[in-house]
């Protein structure tokens, strides 16, 4: 029996403008890129959005705008995707792991507070597998200590907290992934949203080699000798092809997320009577996950994971705690992380199937 996959890339059945773009002579960031940014901004309720060519670029852009230097400390959750934390190491920052709530998978505010030192430059708040964390509490900690809070929404585009979408829930910066198994996916890509206009304006230059494009060329299109490059930057704009694909997906994003949320409701009903020893993760009236996956906790992780696979659903633990990896230094023991990881299972919940018609239990 073929299993229902945990992840599946979405792609529109028709891409009517693609051939035109490919032969237009305008392939790099342009009108489609600006339109994609506009659609993202309108959707999340934040106008200051930049699209980039990967989630890794979004993370590096955030670090560059913050001004992270070697030895600076960043507080983060090890219970997240490696892509969320590896960029810190490449910039020679010190990753300080905070513990998580073993019931929600989210950063524990008290643990975050206890990790703050004079070297702390930012708190990266991961919303694990699309489930929102302790947003108000973490934002308050950042504000009270004069530390920037970055929402790591690698898996959380479309997730809502208290009626607002992630990207517009109070963090200083939010980073999104549009890699193949996300919604939307641009084949590869990402975005970064800013609450502060000054950081946003700086990011426009950092995204594009430090260039101020309003001054970079003279009236006859030659590079302007009077235009100084005074900040380090990256080349991480999103191409017109990727942006166009993203625009088409944004047009139906609510429909796709609606299917996932309906599947989540069906999972809740199914699990009431067919499986044992489990609880549904972190889902209440103020939290509205995007249901990138449907998350449960069980003390019988391996046995239940095998049972779900036998029943036709590709169940998985998804991520290994990042504090296990030696690249981050000596392993730190965190009780909440160990407890959560020993119980967490992700189930398919995506737009690609109707759970009602695929019940094998």
Legacy VTK file of the C-alpha trace (Angstrom):
# vtk DataFile Version 3.0
C-alpha trace
ASCII
DATASET POLYDATA
POINTS 361 float
0.000 0.000 0.000
1.330 3.426 -0.957
1.581 5.757 2.003
0.200 9.286 2.058
3.344 11.459 2.183
4.113 13.850 5.015
5.195 16.550 2.538
4.438 17.283 -1.106
5.438 20.272 -3.275
2.517 22.259 -4.667
2.661 23.620 -8.209
-0.154 25.224 -10.238
-1.281 23.058 -13.162
-0.870 26.006 -15.541
1.933 28.609 -15.680
0.667 30.754 -18.598
3.255 33.553 -18.327
6.309 31.390 -17.763
7.461 31.159 -21.382
7.027 34.919 -21.782
9.192 35.581 -18.725
11.861 33.100 -19.831
12.271 34.922 -23.158
11.676 38.456 -21.918
15.293 39.321 -21.193
14.209 40.356 -17.693
14.875 37.356 -15.461
16.280 38.902 -12.310
14.268 40.653 -9.603
11.740 43.018 -11.151
7.982 43.511 -11.550
7.042 39.974 -10.509
9.315 40.177 -7.500
7.706 43.422 -6.375
4.234 41.989 -6.968
5.076 38.877 -4.945
6.297 41.031 -2.055
3.121 43.071 -2.247
0.950 39.942 -2.120
2.851 38.609 0.893
2.617 41.967 2.660
-1.105 42.283 2.053
-1.669 38.737 3.230
0.198 38.978 6.526
-0.762 42.622 7.142
2.777 44.003 7.016
3.822 46.235 4.112
7.587 46.059 4.698
8.461 42.723 3.075
11.425 41.601 0.989
11.542 38.393 -1.052
14.837 36.501 -1.250
16.192 33.472 -3.094
16.228 31.030 -0.151
15.397 30.707 3.523
19.124 30.645 4.226
19.404 34.030 2.526
16.526 35.332 4.642
18.377 34.248 7.783
21.673 35.746 6.640
19.883 38.939 5.692
18.348 39.131 9.167
21.745 38.588 10.785
23.341 41.181 8.511
20.712 43.805 9.254
20.967 43.179 13.002
24.729 43.530 12.681
25.701 40.203 14.249
29.436 39.940 14.833
31.640 37.001 15.877
31.075 36.199 19.529
27.636 37.808 19.734
25.077 35.595 21.425
21.790 34.463 19.877
19.153 32.679 21.927
17.336 29.999 19.922
15.463 26.722 20.171
17.307 23.512 19.294
13.942 21.865 18.553
13.723 23.259 15.038
14.984 22.704 11.512
18.764 22.696 11.027
18.240 25.414 8.403
17.038 27.693 11.200
20.222 27.475 13.262
23.116 26.629 10.944
23.345 30.262 9.670
24.367 31.427 13.164
27.462 29.240 13.028
28.476 30.500 9.580
28.518 34.041 10.995
30.517 32.876 14.035
27.819 33.861 16.497
27.455 31.906 19.733
24.221 29.917 19.812
22.704 29.808 23.279
20.041 27.128 23.501
16.950 27.861 25.546
14.704 25.026 26.661
11.218 24.367 25.326
7.845 23.582 26.810
7.548 19.774 26.516
3.798 20.127 25.958
3.917 22.687 23.128
7.391 22.412 21.576
7.775 26.184 21.934
10.519 28.226 23.570
9.937 28.558 27.308
9.852 32.264 28.257
11.477 31.625 31.656
14.313 29.709 30.024
14.824 32.492 27.467
15.000 35.095 30.249
17.574 33.055 32.139
19.890 32.895 29.107
20.154 36.660 28.520
23.592 38.214 29.031
25.263 41.464 28.016
26.314 39.724 24.781
22.795 38.726 23.727
21.906 40.411 20.431
18.743 38.617 19.341
16.140 36.001 20.238
15.135 33.760 17.335
11.663 32.458 18.125
10.909 29.298 16.146
7.254 28.392 15.612
7.731 24.653 15.542
6.168 22.889 12.535
3.758 25.800 12.061
2.425 25.904 15.630
2.728 29.373 17.216
4.762 29.702 20.381
4.566 32.018 23.394
4.482 35.090 21.207
3.422 37.830 23.640
5.749 36.581 26.361
8.841 36.307 24.135
8.163 39.695 22.509
7.864 41.267 25.970
11.167 39.739 27.060
12.855 41.205 23.996
11.321 44.635 24.517
12.103 44.755 28.236
15.760 43.875 27.595
16.298 45.919 24.432
16.889 42.767 22.384
15.495 42.178 18.905
13.042 39.301 18.494
13.072 37.443 15.180
10.150 35.140 14.449
11.512 32.048 12.737
8.514 31.121 10.588
10.316 28.562 8.441
7.245 26.314 8.651
4.645 28.854 9.737
3.465 30.948 6.785
-0.270 31.501 7.220
-0.248 30.533 10.901
-2.345 32.881 13.038
-2.077 34.077 16.623
-4.900 36.019 18.260
-6.341 36.797 14.822
-3.093 38.099 13.293
-0.854 36.195 10.915
2.730 35.391 11.789
4.756 38.247 10.371
2.422 40.724 12.036
2.338 39.574 15.656
4.833 41.967 17.212
8.272 40.548 16.413
10.866 42.970 15.053
11.692 40.705 12.104
10.050 37.596 10.658
11.716 35.128 8.292
9.761 32.786 6.001
10.727 29.809 3.861
9.225 29.167 0.413
11.270 26.035 -0.218
9.624 23.186 -2.115
7.593 21.649 0.734
6.296 24.962 2.115
3.250 27.015 1.195
3.689 28.982 -0.898
6.697 27.370 -2.554
8.717 29.214 -5.155
10.844 26.100 -5.901
13.305 27.785 -3.561
12.977 31.128 -1.880
12.025 32.999 1.234
10.963 36.353 2.586
11.655 38.655 5.471
9.234 41.114 7.078
10.153 44.123 9.207
8.266 46.081 11.823
10.838 48.890 11.771
11.214 51.039 8.642
14.885 51.789 9.304
15.754 48.081 9.435
13.690 47.499 6.288
15.515 50.226 4.352
18.860 48.854 5.475
17.776 45.364 4.387
17.004 46.577 0.866
20.693 47.378 0.480
22.030 44.351 2.369
19.944 42.092 0.093
21.660 43.609 -2.970
25.412 43.740 -2.234
25.041 46.893 -0.132
23.979 48.901 -3.195
21.634 51.881 -3.045
19.999 51.404 -6.446
18.596 54.966 -6.451
22.179 56.281 -6.773
24.127 53.394 -8.278
23.985 54.496 -11.928
24.341 57.813 -13.673
21.846 59.241 -16.176
23.673 57.426 -19.002
23.484 54.084 -17.111
27.133 53.951 -16.080
28.104 52.974 -12.522
28.198 56.150 -10.466
31.615 56.843 -8.951
29.898 59.001 -6.345
27.820 56.097 -5.052
29.701 54.558 -2.136
29.143 50.993 -0.906
29.432 51.375 2.863
27.728 48.271 4.254
28.397 44.568 3.569
25.684 42.763 1.683
24.603 39.610 -0.121
23.279 38.816 -3.582
19.974 37.238 -2.623
17.171 38.808 -4.646
14.482 36.438 -5.957
14.294 35.812 -9.718
11.262 36.712 -11.813
10.571 33.030 -12.499
10.430 32.121 -8.814
8.456 35.265 -8.015
5.890 34.509 -10.709
5.368 31.002 -9.336
4.969 32.521 -5.878
2.379 35.017 -7.121
0.208 32.248 -8.580
0.389 30.296 -5.337
-0.489 33.345 -3.238
-3.689 33.675 -5.279
-4.967 30.375 -3.852
-3.093 30.207 -0.542
-6.268 30.449 1.549
-7.838 27.554 -0.338
-4.808 25.327 0.245
-4.544 26.215 3.927
-8.268 25.671 4.345
-7.875 22.061 3.195
-5.098 21.534 5.721
-7.187 22.978 8.537
-10.125 20.786 7.585
-7.839 17.751 7.614
-6.712 18.760 11.114
-10.310 18.772 12.341
-10.793 15.316 10.856
-7.635 14.029 12.537
-8.973 15.183 15.899
-12.152 13.193 15.368
-10.340 10.106 14.089
-7.843 10.037 16.936
-10.552 10.129 19.586
-11.570 6.564 18.901
-8.853 4.780 16.946
-5.496 5.388 18.600
-4.314 5.325 22.201
-2.057 7.258 24.544
-1.738 10.521 22.664
-2.503 14.214 22.916
-2.921 16.804 20.175
-0.278 19.535 20.183
-0.845 23.153 21.165
-4.142 23.900 19.428
-6.581 26.306 21.055
-8.717 29.356 20.312
-5.844 31.837 20.137
-3.560 29.563 18.099
-4.470 28.731 14.500
-1.613 26.700 12.975
-1.200 26.356 9.222
-1.087 22.573 9.782
2.028 22.054 7.704
1.818 18.821 9.682
-0.617 17.538 12.290
1.309 17.158 15.547
0.713 14.749 18.393
2.560 13.632 21.524
2.692 10.048 22.739
4.751 8.012 25.179
4.644 5.178 22.618
6.398 7.081 19.824
8.076 4.272 17.884
5.186 1.853 18.196
2.582 4.411 17.188
4.689 5.771 14.340
4.933 2.262 12.902
1.176 1.798 13.328
0.392 4.995 11.407
2.707 3.893 8.605
1.018 0.506 8.500
-2.298 2.344 8.231
-1.003 4.352 5.257
0.198 7.637 6.753
3.882 8.581 6.648
4.394 9.528 10.297
7.736 11.049 11.299
9.631 12.852 14.048
10.630 15.444 11.371
13.564 17.171 13.138
16.453 16.050 15.316
17.178 18.456 18.202
19.961 20.677 16.910
21.856 20.582 20.222
22.806 17.015 19.214
25.012 18.360 16.392
28.670 18.991 17.211
28.848 22.010 14.903
27.071 23.952 17.676
29.632 22.948 20.309
29.360 20.690 23.313
25.939 19.104 23.692
23.701 20.876 26.194
21.187 18.771 28.090
17.718 20.324 28.063
14.966 18.505 29.892
12.068 19.969 27.921
13.707 19.200 24.576
14.390 15.574 25.548
10.855 15.064 26.820
9.249 16.629 23.751
11.441 14.844 21.205
10.778 11.466 22.853
7.013 11.935 22.273
6.548 14.047 19.136
5.052 12.606 15.924
4.015 14.531 12.803
1.188 13.208 10.620
0.304 14.182 7.032
-2.233 17.008 6.968
-1.607 18.608 3.606
-3.637 19.998 0.733
-2.863 16.919 -1.400
-5.388 14.547 0.159
-8.849 14.431 1.628
-8.414 12.687 4.964
-12.049 11.604 5.003
-11.549 9.421 1.940
-8.223 7.935 3.044
-8.957 6.475 6.458
-7.395 3.059 6.792
-7.716 2.563 10.540
LINES 1 362
361 0 1 2 3 4 5 6 7 8 9 10 11 12 13 14 15 16 17 18 19 20 21 22 23 24 25 26 27 28 29 30 31 32 33 34 35 36 37 38 39 40 41 42 43 44 45 46 47 48 49 50 51 52 53 54 55 56 57 58 59 60 61 62 63 64 65 66 67 68 69 70 71 72 73 74 75 76 77 78 79 80 81 82 83 84 85 86 87 88 89 90 91 92 93 94 95 96 97 98 99 100 101 102 103 104 105 106 107 108 109 110 111 112 113 114 115 116 117 118 119 120 121 122 123 124 125 126 127 128 129 130 131 132 133 134 135 136 137 138 139 140 141 142 143 144 145 146 147 148 149 150 151 152 153 154 155 156 157 158 159 160 161 162 163 164 165 166 167 168 169 170 171 172 173 174 175 176 177 178 179 180 181 182 183 184 185 186 187 188 189 190 191 192 193 194 195 196 197 198 199 200 201 202 203 204 205 206 207 208 209 210 211 212 213 214 215 216 217 218 219 220 221 222 223 224 225 226 227 228 229 230 231 232 233 234 235 236 237 238 239 240 241 242 243 244 245 246 247 248 249 250 251 252 253 254 255 256 257 258 259 260 261 262 263 264 265 266 267 268 269 270 271 272 273 274 275 276 277 278 279 280 281 282 283 284 285 286 287 288 289 290 291 292 293 294 295 296 297 298 299 300 301 302 303 304 305 306 307 308 309 310 311 312 313 314 315 316 317 318 319 320 321 322 323 324 325 326 327 328 329 330 331 332 333 334 335 336 337 338 339 340 341 342 343 344 345 346 347 348 349 350 351 352 353 354 355 356 357 358 359 360
